């Protein structure tokens, strides 16, 4: 079948989904409530359902009163039972796939259950929706005339007691529908390679002669790959190699610190960037408009949403609200109940709503990756924005960074200490430090109040990282590639001290 016909058929099929999306846009809270009741009815005969008497739960209020909010550690015993082959524990259909995630705050592996329903009705449905929205906004797209360069995790699938685990990306590739595999590059074999350096070489060899029309992957790691491709091929920019490129689908970390670097290797004003918000636990939100920073919360993927206001998070006054009760521009920790048996699970991410009709969000950080030692409530969104603004003004580029508190000692005031690796260094580090501090104050009023006349906090301190420091830290801790990320903010100094030790040539391994 000729490629233009494939493109037309794919566009037509994907656009049919728009009408279903319009339903939850019009009746969001009704759709969410019906979804919750369906999840409860589905699992009333499971071990979890009998423990909490799901059969008698008829309302959200009873659900919220009866079922506790949980962390991974709370659910781990039941997950481990399922990994040993026991079924009908927390979900009513067999679960044989588990997304392995070490996270960024804990060296211990987590095994997130992935049901067949989660694969089909969440992850793959979301992939189609992403394309649907993009094509709906760009009717002249010819994306399907070429292939999507995907960059996933670096882990194969492993078997244990007739269950299987690996990176979520590996699980998705293993179960990928034929249409998705046909339109992707590199091959599944290369995509699932574990050794990062060999994988980069193999990806370049397989993709450099393809007609690549789109990218998909985490911005930090994709940038490493794309710069390597330019070096290997001797091209000035990516359009010299792939002239039909039109869109980059990205997620996993904030795009802001990398935006200007992407513009240099993709120098076209009309090139599109589309953000997604997904995780091992589910696919949550999609950018639904061109040139937007907001993500549409997807309400019919088998995921019921609740939220904890961050101003009460972890306190005796902590409260949990449903979607209908959220407010604009407040930071919330997200709690999910899913079609893979995660019941009232704290995923660890924080979001804020930029629109309530429809519900649109921005990811603002992690519940464990913020700094609030001095009441400053600093979120990753704040530091990413401040870094991007500072680099733009001072014409420099940042590869990666992490931040930790300098705790008060004796009469010394506190501060924030940064480790920053630059791709292009600022001309004057003192000016950069002062400008960054001012930009953080401009986006965070709590930090500004603590910095007023150095009342509580002194000006931030910057350590300039040597070349490849963060890459070496990830490599040493077996976190190279795909889905692994540098922890941006921490209330403790562990990560910063490890990096400082490595910078000085001291072994920093856990």
C-alpha positions in Angstrom: 0.0 0.0 0.0 1.5 3.4 -0.9 2.6 5.6 2.0 0.2 8.5 1.2 -2.8 6.1 1.5 -1.5 4.8 4.8 -1.1 8.3 6.0 -4.7 9.2 5.0 -6.2 6.1 6.6 -4.2 6.5 9.8 -5.3 10.1 10.1 -9.0 9.2 9.5 -8.9 6.4 12.1 -7.2 8.4 14.7 -9.4 11.4 14.3 -12.5 9.3 15.2 -11.3 9.3 18.8 -11.9 13.1 19.0 -15.6 12.5 19.6 -14.9 10.3 22.6 -12.5 12.9 24.0 -15.2 15.5 23.7 -17.4 13.4 26.0 -15.0 13.7 29.0 -14.3 17.3 28.2 -18.0 18.0 28.6 -18.7 15.8 31.6 -15.3 15.3 33.3 -16.5 14.7 36.9 -19.3 12.4 35.8 -16.9 10.3 33.7 -14.4 10.1 36.6 -17.1 9.0 39.1 -18.5 6.3 36.8 -14.9 5.1 36.1 -14.3 4.8 39.9 -17.5 2.8 40.4 -16.6 0.5 37.6 -13.1 -0.2 39.0 -14.7 -1.0 42.4 -17.3 -3.3 40.9 -14.6 -5.0 38.8 -12.6 -5.9 41.9 -15.1 -6.7 44.6 -14.1 -10.4 44.5 -10.4 -9.8 44.8 -8.5 -10.2 48.0 -8.3 -6.4 48.2 -12.1 -6.1 47.4 -13.1 -8.5 50.2 -10.7 -6.9 52.7 -12.4 -3.5 52.2 -15.9 -4.8 51.3 -15.9 -3.2 47.8 -19.4 -4.6 47.2 -20.9 -2.2 49.7 -19.1 0.9 48.4 -21.7 3.0 46.5 -20.1 6.4 46.6 -16.8 8.3 46.5 -17.2 9.3 50.1 -17.4 5.7 51.3 -14.4 4.8 49.1 -12.4 7.7 50.5 -13.3 6.8 54.1 -12.6 3.1 53.8 -9.5 2.7 51.6 -6.3 4.3 52.9 -3.9 6.3 50.7 -0.9 4.1 50.0 2.8 4.2 49.0 4.6 1.5 47.2 5.9 0.1 50.4 2.3 -0.3 51.6 1.3 -2.3 48.4 4.6 -4.2 48.1 3.5 -7.4 50.0 0.5 -7.8 47.6 2.6 -7.0 44.6 5.2 -9.6 45.6 2.4 -12.2 46.1 1.3 -11.5 42.5 4.9 -11.7 41.2 5.1 -15.2 42.8 2.1 -16.3 40.7 -0.9 -15.6 42.9 -3.7 -13.8 41.1 -6.9 -12.0 41.9 -5.1 -10.2 44.7 -5.7 -6.5 43.8 -6.9 -6.8 40.3 -9.4 -9.3 38.8 -7.5 -10.4 35.7 -4.1 -12.0 35.6 -1.1 -9.7 35.8 2.1 -11.0 34.4 3.9 -7.8 33.5 5.7 -5.6 36.0 7.5 -2.3 35.2 10.7 -2.3 37.1 11.7 1.2 38.4 14.4 2.1 40.8 13.1 5.6 40.9 15.5 8.5 41.7 15.2 8.6 45.5 15.8 5.0 46.3 18.2 2.3 45.1 15.6 -0.4 45.8 13.7 -1.6 42.8 10.0 -1.1 42.5 7.8 -3.5 40.5 4.7 -1.7 39.2 1.9 -4.0 38.0 0.9 -3.6 34.4 -2.4 -5.3 33.5 -3.6 -6.1 30.0 -6.3 -3.4 30.6 -3.6 -0.9 31.5 -1.6 -1.7 28.3 -4.6 -1.5 26.0 -6.9 1.1 27.6 -4.2 3.4 29.0 -0.7 3.2 27.5 -1.6 2.2 23.9 -4.8 4.2 23.9 -2.8 7.3 25.0 -0.2 6.7 22.2 -3.0 6.8 19.7 -4.6 9.8 21.3 -1.3 11.7 21.2 -1.2 11.1 17.4 -4.9 11.9 17.1 -4.5 15.3 18.8 -1.4 16.1 16.8 -3.1 15.2 13.5 -6.2 17.1 14.5 -4.1 20.2 15.0 -1.9 19.7 12.0 -4.1 18.5 9.1 -1.3 18.7 6.6 1.0 16.5 8.6 2.9 13.8 6.7 4.3 12.2 9.8 3.2 8.7 8.7 5.2 9.0 5.5 8.3 8.3 7.6 9.2 6.8 10.9 9.4 7.9 14.6 12.8 7.6 16.2 12.0 6.3 19.7 14.5 6.2 22.6 13.3 4.1 25.5 14.8 2.4 28.4 17.8 0.2 28.4 16.5 -3.1 29.8 15.4 -6.4 28.4 12.5 -8.4 29.7 13.3 -10.9 32.5 11.1 -13.8 33.6 10.4 -14.8 37.2 7.8 -17.4 38.2 6.0 -17.0 34.9 5.8 -13.2 35.4 7.9 -10.7 33.5 9.7 -7.5 34.4 11.7 -4.7 32.8 11.5 -1.1 31.9 8.0 0.1 31.0 9.4 1.0 27.5 10.6 -2.6 27.1 7.2 -4.0 28.1 5.5 -1.6 25.7 7.8 -2.7 22.9 7.3 -6.3 23.7 3.5 -6.0 23.4 3.5 -3.3 20.7 0.8 -3.5 18.1 2.0 -4.1 14.5 1.1 -0.6 13.3 3.3 1.0 15.9 6.3 -1.3 15.2 6.0 -0.7 11.5 6.2 3.1 11.9 9.1 3.1 14.5 12.9 3.0 14.3 15.2 1.6 15.5 14.2 -2.1 15.5 12.9 -3.8 18.6 16.2 -5.7 19.0 18.2 -2.4 19.1 15.6 -0.6 21.3 15.9 -3.3 23.9 19.7 -3.3 24.1 21.0 -2.9 27.7 24.5 -1.4 27.2 24.0 2.3 26.6 27.1 3.1 24.6 26.6 0.2 22.2 23.0 1.0 22.0 23.7 4.6 20.8 26.0 3.3 18.1 23.4 0.8 16.9 20.6 3.4 16.9 22.7 5.7 14.8 23.6 3.0 12.3 19.9 1.9 11.9 18.3 5.4 11.8 20.7 7.6 9.8 19.4 6.4 6.5 15.7 6.3 7.5 13.1 8.9 6.7 12.7 10.1 10.3 9.7 12.4 10.7 9.3 12.5 14.5 11.1 11.8 17.7 9.9 10.3 21.0 11.9 10.2 24.3 13.2 11.9 27.4 14.7 15.3 26.4 18.0 14.9 28.3 18.9 11.5 26.8 17.4 12.3 23.4 19.7 15.3 23.2 22.7 13.1 23.9 21.7 10.8 21.0 20.9 13.6 18.6 24.2 15.4 19.2 26.0 12.1 18.7 24.2 11.6 15.4 25.3 15.1 14.2 28.9 14.3 15.2 28.9 10.9 13.5 27.3 12.2 10.3 29.1 15.6 10.1 25.8 17.4 9.6 25.2 21.0 10.8 21.6 20.3 12.0 19.1 17.5 11.9 17.2 18.7 8.9 20.3 18.2 6.8 19.9 14.5 7.7 16.2 14.2 8.0 14.5 17.0 6.0 11.0 15.8 6.8 11.2 16.1 10.5 8.1 17.8 12.0 7.5 17.0 15.7 9.2 15.8 18.9 7.1 14.1 21.5 8.8 14.4 24.8 8.3 13.7 28.5 9.9 12.5 31.7 11.7 15.7 32.6 11.0 19.4 32.1 11.8 20.6 28.6 12.6 24.1 29.6 16.4 23.7 30.4 16.9 22.1 27.0 14.6 24.2 24.8 17.3 26.5 23.4 19.7 23.6 22.7 17.0 21.9 20.7 16.3 25.0 18.7 20.0 25.1 17.6 19.9 21.6 16.2 16.3 21.9 14.9 16.4 25.5 13.4 12.9 25.8 12.0 10.4 28.1 13.6 7.4 25.9 12.8 8.9 22.7 14.2 6.5 21.2 16.8 7.1 20.1 20.3 4.5 18.0 22.1 4.8 17.1 25.7 3.3 14.0 27.4 3.0 13.0 31.0 3.4 9.3 31.6 5.0 6.9 34.1 5.2 3.2 34.9 1.9 3.6 36.8 0.0 5.0 33.8 -0.4 7.6 31.1 -2.0 10.8 32.5 -1.9 13.8 30.3 -1.1 15.0 26.8 -0.4 18.4 25.2 -3.5 18.9 23.0 -2.6 22.2 21.4 0.2 23.4 19.2 2.8 25.7 21.0 1.3 25.1 24.5 2.9 24.3 27.8 -0.3 22.9 29.3 -1.3 19.2 29.3 -4.9 17.9 29.0 -5.6 15.5 31.8 -7.0 12.3 30.2 -10.0 11.1 32.1 -11.0 7.8 30.5 -7.9 5.7 30.7 -9.0 3.6 33.6 -7.4 6.0 36.1 -9.3 7.8 38.9 -7.6 10.9 40.2 -7.4 12.4 43.7 -5.1 15.2 44.9 -3.4 16.3 48.1 -2.7 20.1 48.5 1.0 20.4 49.0 0.5 23.0 51.8 -0.9 20.1 53.9 1.1 17.2 52.4 2.7 15.0 55.1 1.2 17.0 58.0 -1.5 16.0 60.5 -3.9 18.3 58.5 -3.3 16.5 55.2 -6.5 16.4 53.2 -7.4 14.6 50.0 -9.7 16.0 47.4 -11.2 14.8 44.1 -10.9 16.4 40.7 -14.1 18.4 41.1 -12.6 20.3 44.1 -9.2 21.3 42.7 -8.2 25.0 42.4 -6.1 26.9 39.9 -2.4 27.3 40.3 -2.0 25.3 43.6 0.5 22.5 43.8 -1.0 19.1 44.4 0.5 15.7 45.1 -1.3 13.2 42.8 -3.1 10.1 44.0 -4.3 7.5 41.5 -6.5 4.4 41.5 -5.9 2.4 38.3 -7.0 -0.5 36.1 -3.8 -2.3 37.2 -4.9 -2.5 40.8 -3.1 0.5 42.4 -5.6 1.7 44.9 -5.2 5.3 46.1 -1.6 5.2 45.3 0.7 8.2 45.8 2.7 8.3 42.6 5.1 10.9 43.9 4.5 13.7 41.4 3.2 17.1 41.9 1.0 19.1 39.5 -0.8 22.4 39.3 -3.9 23.1 37.3 -3.8 25.9 34.7 -7.4 25.4 33.5 -10.5 23.8 35.1 -12.5 23.7 31.9 -11.1 21.6 30.5 -8.8 20.2 33.2 -5.2 21.1 32.1 -2.1 20.7 34.2 1.6 21.3 34.4 3.9 18.9 36.2 5.6 20.9 38.9 7.9 18.4 40.5 8.1 15.4 42.9 6.8 15.1 46.4 10.3 14.0 47.4 12.1 16.3 45.0 11.5 19.8 46.4 13.2 21.9 49.0 11.3 23.2 52.0 13.9 23.2 54.7 13.4 26.9 55.4 9.7 27.3 54.3 10.7 28.2 50.7 8.6 25.5 49.0 10.9 25.4 46.1 9.6 23.1 43.3 11.5 21.7 40.2 9.2 23.8 38.0 10.7 26.9 39.7 14.3 25.9 39.2 13.8 24.7 35.6 12.1 28.0 34.7 14.8 30.1 36.5 17.6 28.2 34.8 16.1 28.6 31.4 15.5 32.4 31.9 19.1 32.9 33.2 20.7 31.0 30.3 18.6 32.9 27.8 19.7 36.3 29.2 23.4 35.4 29.7 23.8 33.3 26.5 24.9 30.0 28.2 23.7 26.4 28.2 23.2 23.9 31.0 23.4 20.2 30.6 22.2 19.2 34.1 22.0 20.3 37.7 21.0 19.3 41.2 20.3 21.5 44.3 20.5 20.8 48.1 20.2 22.9 51.2 23.0 24.3 53.2 21.7 23.8 56.7 21.9 26.6 59.4 24.8 26.1 61.8 25.4 28.2 64.9 24.8 31.8 63.7 25.2 31.0 60.0 22.1 31.3 57.8 21.0 28.7 55.4 21.3 28.7 51.6 20.9 26.5 48.5 23.9 24.9 47.0 23.9 24.0 43.3 26.0 21.7 41.2 25.7 22.7 37.5 27.3 21.2 34.5 27.5 23.7 31.6 27.6 23.0 27.9 28.3 26.6 27.3 29.8 28.5 30.3 28.6 32.0 31.3 31.2 34.7 30.8 30.9 35.7 34.5 30.0 33.2 37.1 29.2 35.8 39.7 26.7 37.5 37.4 25.2 34.1 36.6 24.8 33.2 40.3 23.2 36.6 41.1 20.9 36.4 38.1 19.8 32.9 38.8 19.0 33.8 42.4 17.0 36.8 41.3 15.1 34.6 38.7 14.2 32.1 41.4 12.8 34.9 43.5 10.8 36.1 40.6 9.0 32.7 40.2 8.7 31.7 43.9 7.4 34.3 46.4 8.3 32.1 49.4 11.9 32.0 48.3 11.8 35.7 47.7 10.5 36.3 51.2 13.2 34.2 52.8 15.9 36.0 50.7 14.7 39.5 51.6 17.6 41.2 53.2 19.2 37.8 53.6 16.6 37.3 56.4 16.7 33.5 56.4 18.6 32.5 53.3 21.8 33.7 51.9 22.4 33.9 48.2 22.7 30.6 46.5 26.1 28.9 46.0 27.2 27.3 42.7 29.6 24.5 42.1 30.6 24.2 38.5 30.7 20.5 37.5 33.4 19.0 35.4 32.6 17.7 32.0 30.4 14.5 32.1 30.1 14.5 35.9 26.4 13.8 35.9 26.8 11.2 33.1 29.5 9.5 35.2 27.4 9.5 38.3 24.5 7.9 36.5 26.9 5.3 35.0 28.4 4.5 38.3 25.0 4.0 39.8 23.8 1.9 36.8 21.3 4.5 35.7 22.4 5.3 32.2 19.8 5.8 29.4 16.2 6.1 28.6 14.1 6.6 31.7 16.6 7.6 34.4 16.9 11.2 35.6 19.1 13.3 37.7 17.3 14.2 41.0 17.0 18.0 40.7 16.0 19.0 44.2 16.4 17.3 47.6 15.8 18.3 51.2 19.0 16.3 52.1 22.5 16.6 50.8 23.2 13.0 49.8 23.2 13.4 46.0 25.2 16.7 46.1 27.8 15.2 48.4 28.1 12.1 46.1 28.7 14.4 43.1 31.1 16.6 45.0 33.1 13.5 46.1 33.2 12.2 42.5 34.3 15.7 41.3 37.2 15.4 43.7 38.0 11.9 42.5 36.6 10.1 45.6 34.4 7.0 45.1 30.8 8.1 45.4 29.0 4.9 44.8 26.1 4.0 47.1 
